[in-house]
């Protein structure tokens, strides 16, 4: 069984709220649009390991913490 993308998206939302980061600002930081970020958070856009790592790095956390 693969990683649960819904958990990743929900935890991503939680991290953004906890850190007080606007989704528009975070999307720019990781090099995507706000629409694409919403798709990631809704588990409608599948990321590769490199993209997951970039998101974790931008939040000063680990990929494991997002899953």
Residue pairs with C-beta under 8 A, 6 or more apart in sequence:
3 67
4 67
5 43
5 46
6 43
7 66
7 67
8 40
8 43
8 47
8 52
8 66
8 67
9 40
9 41
9 42
9 43
10 41
11 65
11 66
11 67
12 40
12 41
12 55
12 59
12 66
13 41
15 21
15 59
15 61
15 66
16 22
16 23
16 26
16 59
19 59
23 34
23 37
23 38
23 41
24 34
26 37
26 58
27 33
27 34
27 36
27 37
29 58
30 37
30 54
30 55
30 58
31 54
32 40
36 45
39 45
40 47
40 55
47 55
49 63
52 63
52 66
53 63
55 66
56 62
56 63
56 65
56 66
59 66
